[in-house]
Amino acid sequence: MTAVGEKPFAVPDAEVTPIAEAEPKQKRLALVASKGGLDEVYPVLIMASTAAALGWDVGIFCTFYGLDMVNTKRMDNLKVSPIGNAAAPPPLKGSEMGVPNIFGMLPGMTSVATKMMKSWIKESNIPDIEEMREICLDSGVQFYACATTMGLMNITQDDVMPEASCLGAAAFLDYAAEADLALFV
């Protein structure tokens, strides 16, 4: 029984330690890159570099043509395909009239579309693809080359940039299962 004015269960002169707050869990972004065109790789690198800049853990699983992003034989020669790209912007900025898809089949149009995209990138002061990849690497973004696709496309570990790890789909699924956000691009 407690006396009047006395608090029950009080320990006199005891030091009270506050409960420590749990460290916030680092957010994670898991990206699956399945496309290898210049205009298809950029969104992956933009998302990855942005998430890394925000302090997120980021992994990019490069599969099928997305392997071109980390394939040293192809990574510096990504192109823009003008064929079948209904959302492609018109060739002249400010023009609302696009180029009919049939013109994309003409010889040299892939080179023209690629040069146009690269000029827009340069004019916009956006880092080129090599710089974007370096920004990602410097920010801790992990690149993973799909082991199954490497076998399918006869790509060896020697063909893959040294900063990229070879990884199976099951291992990446384990990584992605812990992600706050997973995107297939």
C-alpha positions, 0 to 999 in steps of 0.5 A: 500500500502506498502512502498519500502522495507517493507514486506506486512503483516509483524507484527513488533516485533511479536513473531513467533511460529513454527508449532509443528510437529505431534507426529509420530503414534505408529505402531501396529501389530495385530496377529491372532494365530490359531495354537497350536503346539510348532513350530506354536506358536514360530513364533507368539511370535518371531514376537510379541516380535520383534515388541514390542522391536521396540516400536510397539503396539502388540495384539495377538488374540488366536483362535481355537488351538492358545488358547493353547498359553494362556490356563494354562492347555495346554500352558506348554505342546505344541508339534511338530507334525511330521505328514503332516509337509512336511517342517519339517527339517531332524532329524539330523542337516546337514543331507539333507535327511528327515524322510518319513512322514509314520514314523510320525505315529509310536507311540512316534514320536510326543514326539521325534519330540518335544524333538528334537525341544526343543533341537535345541531351547536350543542349539541355545540359543533361549528362551524357550516358557515360556520365550518368553511369559514372554518377550512378556508380559514384553514388553506390548504385549496384549494377547486376548482369542477368546470368541467364541472359548472359548465357542466352546472348553469349556474353561473358563476364569479361564483356561486362563492365567490372563494376557490374556483378553477374547475378541470377534472377532468383538472387535479384528477386530476393533483393527486390523483395526487400525493396520499397519500390520495384520497377520493370523498365 
